[in-house]
Structures are given as structure tokens and as C-alpha cells.
Amino acid sequence: MMSGLQQTLEITLVAVQPIQIHESLYYELSYRVSGDAAVQHMRINPEAFYANPQPGDRVAVNVLMGNIMGATKIG
């Protein structure tokens, strides 16, 4: 049963900053999880995210065992 290992989080992007790490592009994201006022941060490979994320986007993030497997813009 994988329900404890897999989840989908709804987040709202607060800030999006493209950055280079070892000559590879990543996004540094600031976001809020739905229902939580705290701003959190993550760095993610653009291949695991949708194209052209923008502040204010609502996003469904698929997480498996603590790793982001993909994201989809909501609405």
C-alpha cells in the first residue's frame, strides 16, 4: 500500500527564480502549501515542473517518498 509514501500537495507559488547549478538550469521556488501561511522553499529541475511557472500560480505537486515526481498548474 503506497498511500503513506505518495501524496499530492496543492501549493501557491510566491516567487520563482531561475538559477544555474553546475551549468544546469533549476528553479528556486518560494511557495505556500494550501492552508498554511508559512513560506517554504525548494530547488527543482525544470524537467519535473511545468513550463514557465509564475508567482501566483496554483500548483498540484506529486510527491513520492519525499521526491517531487511532477507538477501541474491548476486552473
Backbone as a chain_set.jsonl record, in Angstrom:
{"seq": "MMSGLQQTLEITLVAVQPIQIHESLYYELSYRVSGDAAVQHMRINPEAFYANPQPGDRVAVNVLMGNIMGATKIG", "coords": {"N": [[0.852, -1.176, 0.0], [0.727, 2.14, -0.968], [-0.109, 4.594, -0.02], [0.9, 6.108, 2.153], [3.357, 6.834, 1.226], [3.096, 8.272, -1.082], [1.885, 11.392, -2.195], [-0.181, 14.242, -3.011], [0.361, 17.612, -3.132], [-1.176, 20.778, -2.776], [-0.036, 23.822, -3.8], [0.826, 27.332, -3.703], [2.638, 29.434, -5.727], [5.0, 31.782, -4.645], [7.342, 33.112, -5.315], [9.559, 32.878, -8.119], [12.642, 31.891, -9.256], [14.972, 31.535, -11.74], [17.932, 29.595, -11.651], [21.429, 28.718, -11.916], [23.075, 25.682, -11.478], [25.995, 24.082, -11.363], [26.194, 24.541, -14.123], [23.691, 23.782, -14.998], [20.228, 24.406, -15.469], [17.944, 25.327, -12.947], [14.948, 25.813, -10.979], [14.447, 28.056, -8.361], [12.145, 28.033, -5.965], [9.729, 29.786, -4.074], [7.065, 29.145, -1.942], [3.687, 28.525, -0.772], [2.037, 26.062, 1.069], [-1.233, 24.904, 0.573], [-3.524, 26.085, 2.925], [-1.649, 26.744, 4.817], [0.213, 29.361, 6.183], [2.935, 29.726, 6.169], [5.911, 30.43, 4.353], [7.67, 28.385, 2.189], [10.624, 26.829, 0.72], [12.132, 25.552, -2.282], [14.349, 23.872, -4.537], [14.244, 22.938, -7.889], [14.487, 20.786, -10.696], [13.745, 21.913, -13.928], [12.611, 20.024, -15.641], [10.989, 18.447, -14.1], [8.87, 19.999, -13.608], [6.191, 22.171, -14.731], [6.188, 24.203, -17.739], [7.382, 27.571, -17.635], [6.71, 28.631, -14.908], [5.013, 30.898, -12.703], [4.842, 33.524, -10.193], [2.045, 33.355, -8.025], [0.765, 31.291, -9.329], [-1.291, 28.438, -8.902], [-0.6, 25.171, -7.914], [-0.494, 21.652, -8.385], [1.431, 19.374, -6.819], [3.107, 16.392, -7.223], [4.301, 14.061, -5.004], [6.56, 11.555, -4.163], [7.73, 9.475, -1.799], [9.074, 11.656, -0.615], [10.267, 12.888, -2.785], [9.903, 15.068, -5.537], [7.864, 14.287, -8.157], [6.545, 15.387, -10.237], [4.646, 18.198, -11.505], [1.678, 20.114, -11.862], [-0.006, 22.83, -13.255], [-2.793, 24.376, -11.766], [-5.928, 25.2, -12.923]], "CA": [[0.0, 0.0, 0.0], [1.627, 3.269, -1.111], [-0.748, 5.855, 0.351], [1.757, 6.866, 3.05], [4.577, 7.212, 0.523], [2.76, 9.133, -2.213], [0.873, 12.409, -1.886], [-0.269, 15.404, -3.882], [0.232, 18.855, -2.368], [-1.579, 21.971, -3.516], [0.775, 24.946, -3.363], [0.758, 28.585, -4.464], [3.981, 29.983, -5.89], [5.194, 33.144, -4.154], [8.437, 33.66, -6.12], [10.228, 31.92, -8.997], [13.934, 32.43, -9.68], [15.839, 30.576, -12.429], [19.32, 29.625, -11.169], [22.337, 27.746, -12.518], [23.848, 24.855, -10.566], [26.915, 23.29, -12.194], [25.828, 24.828, -15.514], [22.358, 23.261, -15.302], [19.151, 25.291, -15.037], [16.982, 24.911, -11.933], [14.103, 26.874, -10.443], [14.362, 28.215, -6.914], [10.75, 28.403, -5.761], [9.155, 30.079, -2.772], [5.668, 28.733, -2.084], [2.883, 28.222, 0.416], [1.16, 24.901, 0.957], [-2.617, 25.287, 0.821], [-3.927, 26.001, 4.324], [-0.517, 27.092, 5.692], [0.707, 30.702, 5.849], [4.403, 29.743, 6.124], [6.549, 30.341, 3.045], [8.707, 27.355, 2.118], [11.492, 26.989, -0.443], [12.695, 24.344, -2.872], [15.001, 23.958, -5.847], [13.732, 21.834, -8.685], [14.859, 20.696, -12.093], [12.582, 22.291, -14.733], [12.009, 18.85, -16.287], [9.999, 17.882, -13.178], [7.876, 21.04, -13.384], [5.596, 22.641, -15.977], [6.919, 25.319, -18.352], [7.126, 28.972, -17.317], [5.98, 28.893, -13.665], [4.948, 32.311, -12.332], [4.258, 33.801, -8.882], [0.585, 33.366, -8.025], [0.25, 30.034, -9.878], [-1.682, 27.342, -8.019], [0.076, 24.016, -8.494], [-0.59, 20.337, -7.755], [2.759, 18.77, -6.829], [3.091, 14.97, -6.902], [5.474, 13.724, -4.207], [6.689, 10.136, -3.876], [8.816, 9.239, -0.848], [9.798, 12.904, -0.386], [10.814, 13.401, -4.042], [8.906, 15.615, -6.452], [7.798, 13.493, -9.379], [5.945, 16.204, -11.277], [3.772, 19.27, -11.053], [0.704, 20.554, -12.845], [-0.682, 24.083, -12.922], [-4.23, 24.228, -11.541], [-6.713, 26.315, -13.46]], "C": [[0.899, 1.241, 0.0], [1.055, 4.585, -0.611], [0.106, 6.706, 1.272], [3.008, 7.394, 2.367], [4.321, 8.221, -0.584], [1.69, 10.133, -1.793], [0.89, 13.491, -2.951], [-0.508, 16.611, -2.993], [-0.279, 19.954, -3.287], [-0.793, 23.14, -2.934], [0.452, 26.17, -4.219], [2.163, 29.153, -4.517], [4.011, 31.436, -5.439], [6.274, 33.839, -4.985], [9.074, 32.528, -6.921], [11.511, 32.567, -9.491], [14.707, 31.345, -10.429], [17.273, 30.721, -11.902], [20.128, 28.565, -11.928], [23.071, 27.002, -11.399], [24.693, 23.93, -11.44], [26.508, 23.348, -13.665], [24.5, 24.21, -15.952], [21.314, 24.213, -14.728], [18.272, 24.603, -14.006], [16.088, 26.096, -11.627], [14.267, 26.878, -8.928], [12.974, 28.795, -6.654], [10.491, 28.737, -4.3], [7.664, 29.816, -2.927], [5.009, 28.581, -0.719], [2.059, 26.977, 0.118], [-0.245, 25.367, 1.315], [-2.976, 25.059, 2.284], [-2.835, 26.368, 5.311], [0.041, 28.442, 5.25], [2.224, 30.763, 5.698], [4.91, 29.624, 4.687], [7.677, 29.318, 3.137], [9.492, 27.534, 0.823], [11.937, 25.627, -0.957], [13.415, 24.714, -4.165], [14.579, 22.728, -6.615], [14.234, 21.929, -10.114], [13.628, 21.041, -12.934], [11.895, 21.108, -15.427], [10.946, 18.191, -15.411], [8.856, 18.854, -12.92], [7.285, 21.445, -14.722], [6.362, 23.877, -16.473], [6.435, 26.673, -17.83], [6.298, 29.196, -16.041], [6.09, 30.361, -13.271], [4.408, 32.467, -10.913], [2.737, 33.918, -8.998], [-0.023, 32.096, -8.596], [-0.137, 29.093, -8.746], [-1.231, 26.053, -8.691], [-0.233, 22.761, -7.683], [0.766, 19.67, -7.926], [2.642, 17.314, -6.377], [4.408, 14.6, -6.23], [5.443, 12.222, -3.912], [7.928, 9.942, -3.005], [9.706, 10.477, -0.682], [10.421, 13.515, -1.625], [9.703, 13.903, -4.949], [8.98, 14.863, -7.77], [7.206, 14.277, -10.54], [5.027, 17.241, -10.682], [2.885, 19.712, -12.206], [0.064, 21.846, -12.364], [-2.168, 23.822, -12.803], [-4.923, 25.462, -12.105], [-6.118, 27.039, -14.526]], "O": [[1.749, 1.381, 0.88], [1.702, 5.619, -0.775], [0.047, 7.933, 1.183], [3.653, 8.31, 2.879], [5.23, 8.948, -0.982], [0.718, 9.779, -1.126], [1.86, 13.634, -3.697], [-1.452, 16.64, -2.203], [0.137, 20.049, -4.442], [-0.866, 23.418, -1.737], [-0.115, 26.058, -5.306], [2.808, 29.334, -3.484], [3.144, 32.226, -5.812], [6.14, 35.016, -5.32], [9.127, 31.382, -6.475], [11.485, 33.652, -10.071], [15.068, 30.332, -9.829], [17.766, 31.836, -11.73], [19.565, 27.634, -12.505], [23.62, 27.621, -10.488], [24.158, 23.094, -12.168], [26.484, 22.33, -14.356], [24.219, 24.127, -17.148], [21.491, 24.759, -13.639], [17.899, 23.441, -14.169], [16.409, 27.236, -11.962], [14.231, 25.826, -8.291], [12.67, 29.911, -7.074], [10.977, 28.052, -3.4], [7.062, 30.214, -3.924], [5.665, 28.519, 0.32], [1.459, 26.856, -0.95], [-0.424, 26.138, 2.258], [-2.76, 23.972, 2.821], [-3.057, 26.315, 6.521], [0.313, 28.642, 4.066], [2.753, 31.737, 5.162], [4.403, 28.82, 3.905], [8.52, 29.373, 4.033], [9.086, 28.289, -0.06], [12.098, 24.677, -0.191], [13.124, 25.732, -4.794], [14.555, 21.62, -6.081], [14.385, 23.019, -10.665], [12.553, 20.502, -12.671], [10.714, 21.195, -15.764], [10.095, 17.458, -15.915], [7.971, 18.574, -12.111], [7.839, 21.089, -15.762], [7.092, 24.511, -15.711], [5.242, 26.884, -17.615], [5.28, 29.886, -16.092], [7.126, 30.993, -13.477], [3.608, 31.646, -10.464], [2.216, 34.505, -9.946], [-1.206, 31.834, -8.379], [0.586, 28.961, -7.758], [-1.447, 25.858, -9.887], [-0.236, 22.793, -6.453], [1.203, 19.428, -9.051], [2.142, 17.034, -5.288], [5.486, 14.792, -6.793], [4.426, 11.689, -3.467], [9.047, 10.218, -3.438], [10.93, 10.366, -0.617], [11.05, 14.568, -1.531], [8.678, 13.239, -5.11], [10.027, 14.81, -8.414], [7.347, 13.88, -11.696], [4.672, 17.177, -9.505], [3.288, 19.686, -13.369], [-0.357, 21.95, -11.212], [-2.748, 23.128, -13.638], [-4.558, 26.6, -11.809], [-6.712, 27.99, -15.034]]}, "num_chains": 1, "name": "protein.A"}
